């Protein structure tokens, strides 16, 4: 891809959505200040959305805004001054590009947090480069990726609205995997912008909520597969997909015992009941969502399989 110049940048409006529980107001101020450094070339609107549900908070902020672009930024993220400039360049290189993942580093810049997202057919999403020592030689190319982690991502508003925003049934965790999947089924592409850099404290909130993440993982992966997987892919990979869901359940058990100790005697049954109760209660809605998604998708089964890494 060649260099792209965005004309009349000052006329471009970008809505920055920052979901927060307001646990660390100082972090929010730092995040907001880093967003304001982008104002030299763009019209910036900032929506600080408070609430325990990530998906509801983000959707509320998106609906408030009217910008051509929507940036989703965690409240413990700091953007470099050229973050938006570099992200928009990549977003505008391809008319079918709906969103870009950016280069997210640890807060000290030593490690990579994510450089986009890969996906395995068994139902597992992998943040590219996560945990590797940062190097300009790693993930240095503009390239198509499966998904966009939403700790620091930029979307075009129109495809985001067409996709129906984030699925609020997810509450939190894996909602970016689901949205990425749906956008790709609609025929959009997602790219990685290597020069668009952000710094992420990471796990600043999730560490405060016990086994919530492992519960959401166990539940939300089921949602993703039921909604988005073509039936042929489910059938041909059923054993591997089922085994991976057992691993999610095993992860929930281990996480609960580790965090709650002897209290897991009652916390674990409640947690497992919550996960499977939610799946059963929402199954009719999942099937309804599935019909809509599968009837309107523009991508063949074999094309979907090429997204998924071995």
N, C-alpha and C positions, 0 to 999 in steps of 0.2 A: 504494500500500500504506500502511495506517495504522500507527501506533505499536503495537508488540507488547511486552507485559510478560511476561517469563519468570518464572514463579512458582518459589519454593523453589530459587533458583539454587545455594545452598550444597549441595544434594543432587545437583546435576548433576556427573557425572564426565567429565573430558576427558583423553584420552591425547595427549600431545605427543610426536611422533616426530621426532627430529633425526638424520638420517643424516650421517655425517662420516667423513673420512679422517684426522681428528685432526692436520691439518697446522698449524693455528694454534689451540692450546688456549685462548689469551686470548679469541679470538672466541667459542669455545664457552661460556666462562664468561659473557661478556656476553649471549649469546643466552639461556642458561639463566636468568640473573638477570631478564631481561625477561619470560620465561615466568612466573617466580615472582610477578611483580607482578599476575598475573591471579587469584591465589589468594583474594583477598578475597571473591569471590562463588562460586567453583567449587572442586570437589575436583580437584586437578591431579596427574597422573602423568606423569613425564618419562622418556623412553627415549632415551638417547644411543646410537645404533647405528653401530658402526664397521664399515667394509668398503668395498671398491673398487666393488662393484656397488650402485648407488643403489636399484634395484628390490628386490634381496634384502634390503638393510638395512632399507628401509621396511616391507616385508612382515613381516619378523621382528619389528619393533617393534609393528606392528598386532596381530599374533597374541599378543604378550605381554599387551597391554592388554585391559581389559574395559569401558572407559568408553562412555557413550552416543554420545560424539563423539570424532573423531580429528582432531587438528591436525597438519599436515605443515609443518615449519619447516626451512629451510636453516640450516646452522650459522653462516652469516655474515649472519643476519637479526636485527634488533632489533625487538621488538614494543612498541607504545605500550600504556600500562596498560589502555586500554579496547578493545584489539584483539579479545579474545575476546567480551566483552559485546556489542559491535556486530555481530560476525559471527553469533553465536547468534540475535540478534534477527531477522536476515534469514533465516537457515536455518529458523527455526520459523514464518515467515510463510506457507509453502506446504508442505502435507503431502508433495507429490511432489518437493520440493527435496532433492537428495542432497548438495549441496556448495555452498559459496560461495567466490568469488574475493575477495580483499581488495585494498585500495589499497596497492600496494608502490611505494615511492619509492627513489631513489638514497640512498646512505648519508648524504649531506649534505642530503637533502630538496629539492634544487634541481630534479631531473628525475623524471619518472614512469618507473618500471620496467615495471609492468603494472597494468592495471585489468580483469582478466579476459582472455579470449581470443576472437578472431574466427577464422573458418575460411573458406578458399577451396576451391571444389570441385576444383581442380586438385591439391590435396594440399599445402596450405601453411597453417600456423597463424601468427597474428599477435598478439603481445601488445598489447592496446589501449593506446594512448598512449605506447608505448615511445619514449623519447628526447625527448618533449615537456617543456617547462618546466612544472613543477607549478603548478597554479592550481585554486582551489576551484570555478571555473566549468566546468572540464573533468571529465567523467565524474562528475557530482555526484548522479546519480539511481540509485536501486535499480532494477536492470533485469536481465532474463534475458540470459545470455551463452552462447556456444557451449561454452566450456571454462574450466577452472580451472587456472591455473599453480600448480605445487606448491611454489614458493619460500615461500609463506605462505598456506595454504588450510585450510578447516575442512570436515570431512565428517561426515555421520551414519554411524554404524558399520554399521547394518543393510544399507543399499544397497551400501556398500563391500564387505561380505562377499559379498553376492549377486552382485556383479559379478566376484568372483574375485580381488580385490585388483589389484595391478599385475602386468603380464605380465613375468615375469623374463627372458624372451628378449630384452627391450629393453636390459638391462644399465643403461644411462643414456641420457638425452635422448629427448624425445618420448613418454616413458611417460605423462605427464600428458595429452597429446593423445589417446592411445589410450584411457586410462581414461575421459576425458570423453566420447569418442565412444560407448564401450560403455554408459555410464550413460544417455546420451540415447536410445540404441537400445532400452534397457529401459523407456523411458517416463518417466524422471526428468527434472527440470529442474535447471538450474544458474543461480545468481544472483550478482550483484556487490554487495558491501557497501561503499559509498563512504566510510563513516565508520570503518571498521576499517582502521587504518593500520599499516604496517610499513616498516622501512628495510632495504635490501638492498645489501651491498657489491657483489655481482655479479661473475661470472667469476673469483671468487677461487680456485676449484679448477680449472676447465676450462682456464685459461691455462697450467697446469703440465703438460698431457698432450698436447702436440704436436697432431697432426691427429685425435685421438680423436673430437672432436665432429663433424667433417665426415664421418668414417667412419660414425659412428652415425646421422647424418642420412641419408646415402645408403642405409643398410641399413634403418633403422627406418621410414622412410616407406613402403617396400615392404611391410613388415609391416602397417602401419596400413591401407593400401588393400586388400590381399588379405583381411584379416580382416573389415573393417567396411563396406566399400562394397557396396551392392546391385549385382547384375550389370548391371541396366539403366543405372545411373549410370556404371559403368565403360565400358560400350559407347558411350553417348552422349557421353562426354567423354574417350574414349581418347586422342586425339591430344594434347590439352592436358595430360592426366595424364602421358603418356609424355614430353612435352617438359619438364615440370617435373622428372621423374626424371633426365633428361639434365643439367639445370641442377644437380641435387644432385651428380652425378658430376663435372661441371665445377668445382663448388665444392670438391670433394675434391682434384682435381688442382691447382687454384690454391693452396689452403691448404697442401698438402704441399710444393709448390715454394717457397712463401714462407717456411715454417717450417724446412725442411730444406736448402734450397739445393742444392748439388751432390749431397748424400746422397740427394736425392729420386730419383736414378737407380735406386736399389734399394728405397727406402722406398715409392715410389709403386706399383710392381707388387705388392709385398707387401700394401699397403693395399687396392688394388682386388681382389686375389685373396681377401683376407679378407672383404670386403663380399659379393661374389657367391658365394663358397664358403658363407658362412653362410646366404644366401638359399636356395641349392640344397639344402643339408643340412637345413634346417628347413622346407622347403616342404610336406612331408606333414603336419607338425604345424600349420602355418598353415592348411592346408585343413581339417583336423579342427576347429581353433578356429573357422574361418569357418562351418562347418556348424552348430555349436552356437549361435553368435551370431546367424546369419541365421534359424535355425529358431525362435528364442525372442524375436526382436525384436518390439516392439509398435508400431513407428512405420512408416508407409507411406513409399514412395519419395519422393512429392511433399513430404511433411513434412520429410524429411531435406534435400531441396534447399533448403527455406526457411531452414535454418540457415546455409547457405553463401553468403558474400558474393561479389558480382561483383567 
